Amino acid sequence: MKSALFTGAAVTLGLLLASIGSAQASTIATDGSTSSHQPTAQARQHGIEKAGDAYMGWVQNTTTTAAAAATAAPAVMAPDATVEGIDVSSHQGNVDWTAQWNAGKRFAYTKATEGNYYTNPYFAQQYNGSYNVGMIRGAYHFATPNDSSGANQATYFLAHGGGWSRDGKTLPGALDIEYNPYGATCYGLSAASMVAWIRDFANTYKARTGRDVPIYTNLDWWTRCTGNSTAFNTTNPLWVAKYASSPGTLPGGWPFHTIWQYSSTPIDQDRFNGDMSRLQALANG
């Protein structure tokens, strides 16, 4: 009798554990934010451990492809009049904004969203904190064009901190379009499809806010993944990433850059191409 009872209990326990395991597996399988966005080995080396961890300039390619060299505009030197700023994401956690102000930073961009599945848990502290200390601030969206349309992600961005208001202290939301930390460099899109996706995002954002989104990118990625498209160089401000002593050769036929991300040490460092009056003009639209 004792043996029979033990056997029956074991079977019951086994069925229960199997049921729980099956339910857990089902939950994981339907969670797109985890199952569909596994960081590559390279991304993990740069601190991207899970979906949502991507950040501006997570990896910088310092080479220039032959195609980029052949079609790009002439290199530009570092501007004379500049305003110093930074960009932040969840990796920085709660930022000491007073310290950043005292270090001379006068503007900041904060990551708000990624794809259509992630919002930065530190966004309020970072976005409002920079504003409260006196900085001109803005929000940015890390694009994952293989997940959903540009319109869908622009709408998600706008619903989670990416809006704009003419208060003199808010910059237009920026589109971060760069290397894919979760797979194929160009997200599996052709150059034509990538340009169409960016246009979809930009048009949706402008229709809702009246502003053209600044585009953050770099020469190498833009050349590889858009064919060095010139479709945006008269409408959308360029935020170029180049970790060097000057912005160098600009992508996409842009005649000049608006913001230059020039270093990631000790935090992402940016320079606005102009004086404070021009930065305020960008904020005011």
N, C-alpha and C positions, 0 to 999 in steps of 0.2 A: 504494500500500500504506500509506504513512504517513497519507494522508487517511482511508482506511477505518478504520485503527486508532484515529485520533483521534475519528472519528465514533462508533465503537462504544464507546469509553471515555466519551464525553460522555453517550451514552444511558444507559449503566450508572450513571454518577454521578447523572444526573437521576432515575432510578428510585429510587436509594438515598435521595436527599434527599427525594423525595416520600414514601417510606415512613416516614422519620423524622418528617417534618412531620405526616403523618397520625396517627402514634402520639402525638405531642405534643398534637395537637388533641383526640384521644380522651381523653387524661388530663385536660386542662383541662375538657372538657365534663362529665366525671363527677365533678369535684371541687366538691361542693356548697358548700363553705366559701368558694369564690372566685366561682364563676359565679352563685350564687343570692343573693349578698349584696353587691351593688355599692352603695357609699355614695352617697347623693344629693349634689347640689352643696352644699346647706346643711350636710350632715354633714361634707363635706370641708373646709369653711371652719372647722369646729370640731375639726379634727385627726383625723377618722375616715377613714383612707385605705383600709382593707381590713376584711374580716370579722374580728370579734373586738375591734376598736378602740373599740367603744361603751363609754361610761362614765356613771356617775350624773350626771344633770343636764347632759348634753352640750349641750342647748339649753334655755334657760328662756323660756317664754312669759310675759311680764309682764302680759298683758291678762287680763281675766276675761270669759268669755262671758256673754250675757244669761241663758242657762239656768243657768249656775253661780251667778250672782248671785241668781237667784230661788229656788234650792233649797238653797243651802249654809247651813251653820250660821253663827252670828254670828262675827265676827272675834275672834281671841284675841290678847292682848298677849304680849310676850316674857316667859318665866317668870323668877321671882326666883332660885330655886336651880337651878344648872346645872352640868354637867360638860362640859368642852371635848373635842372629838375631831376626827378627820379621816376621810375615805374616800379610797382610792387604787386605782389600776388599773395596767396595764402602762405607761401614759403617764408614770408617776413613776419607773419603773425601780427601782433599788435605793434604798430610802429611808434617810435618816440618822435612825434612830429615837431615838438619844440626843438629837439636836437637837430633835426633835418633843416629847420628854418634857420637855426643858428649857424649851420654849415653853409648857408647861402642858397639853399634850394627854394625856388619861388613857384614851381609848378610840379604837379604829380599826376600820374595816371595810375589807376587801380584796376586790376583785373576784376571784372564783374561776373563773366560767364564763360563757359566753354561748350561748344556744340549746342545741343538742346537738352542737356541732362545735368549740368553742373552750375552751381552758384558759389562764389567765394564766401566762406563762412566769416571771413574777417573784413568783408567789404564795407560794412557800416563804419567800423573803427577807422579804416584806412581812408575811405572816401570823405567822410564827414570830418575826420580828424585833420586831414590836410587843409580842408576848407576853413575849419575853425581857427587854425593857427595863422591863417592869412594867405595861404597859397591859392593859386588858380588850379582847379582840379578837373579831371576827366576820368571816364571809365573806358575800359577796352574789352573786346570779345576775342577769345581764341577760337578761330574757325576750325571746324572739322567738316570739310565739304562733302565727305562721303556719307555723312549721317543723315542729312536732310537738306532742303533747298536753302538758298541764300535768304529768301524771304522769311522762311521759318525761323532761321537762326537770328535774323535781325529783329524779328518780333519777340523772340525769347529774350534777347539782349535788352530790348526796350522795356520789357516787363520786369526786368531784374536789375535795374540801376543804370541802364545805358542811355537814359534820356538826356535831354538838353533843355536849358532855360536861359533866356537872355538876362542873366543877373550880373554879368561882368566877371563872374568867378568860376563859370562852368565851361569847359572845353567840349567840343563835339565828340561824341563817342568814336572810338577808333577800332578799326578792324585789324587784328593781328593774323596775318596769313603767311605761313612759313612752313618749315619742315614738320612732317607728321611724326609725332613721338610714338604712334601706335601702329605703324605699318609703312606702306609704300609712300615714298617721299612726296609724291604728287596726289596722294589720296585715291589713286586709281583713276583719275580724271585725265582726259586729253587736255591739251593747251586751250582749245576752243571751249571745252566744257568748263574749264576753270575760269576763264574770262567771263563766261556767261554766269557762273555762280557768283563771282565777285560783283558783277553788275546787278544781279538780282538782290544781293544784300544791300549794296549802295543805294539802289533806287528805292528800296523799301524804307531804308532809314531816312532818306531825304524826304520821301512822301509824308512821313510821320513827324519829322522835326524841322524840315526846311534846311537842313545842313548836309553838306557833303562830308562823309566820313574820311578822316585821315587814314591812310593805308600804311601799316607797318610791314616791312618786308626787307629783303636783301637782294643784291644783284644775282647771286648764284641761284637761289630758289626761284626768283621771279623769271629768270631766263629759262630754267629747266621746265617750269610748270605752267607758264603762261606764254612761252615763246617770246619773252621780253615784250609783251604787249604794250602798246602806247595808248590804249583805250582810256586811261584814267588821268593822264598827265596834265590835262587842262582843267580838270574839275576837282580831283581829290588831292588834298595835301599829302606829300610823301614824308613818311617817318622811316628813315633809312637806318639799318643796323650795319655798322662797320666798326669793328674794334681796332682802331688804328689812330694815327695822328691827324687824319683828315677824313671826310666822308667818302673820298675816292670817287670812282666811277658810279654814276647813278643808274638805276634800272629804268626800263620803260620809257625812255625819252623824257623823263621829268627834267625841266630846265634848272630846277633847284630843289633842295630839300627844305622841309619846314621844321622837322625835328630830326636830330641825329643821336641815336643811341651809340655811345662811343666806348662804353666799358661796362663790365658787370661787377666791378670791385669798388668798394665792399658791398655795393648794392647797385642795381642797374642805373647807370648814369646817362642823362640825356641833356642835350643842349637845344634850345629853341633858336632858330635862325633869324635873329632880329632882336630888337630891344624890348623892354617891357611894354611899351605902347603898342607894338605889333602883336605881342602875345595877348594883350587885352582886346585888340581888334579881332583876333581869331576867336576869343571867347564870346565876344558880342555878336559875331556873325555879320 
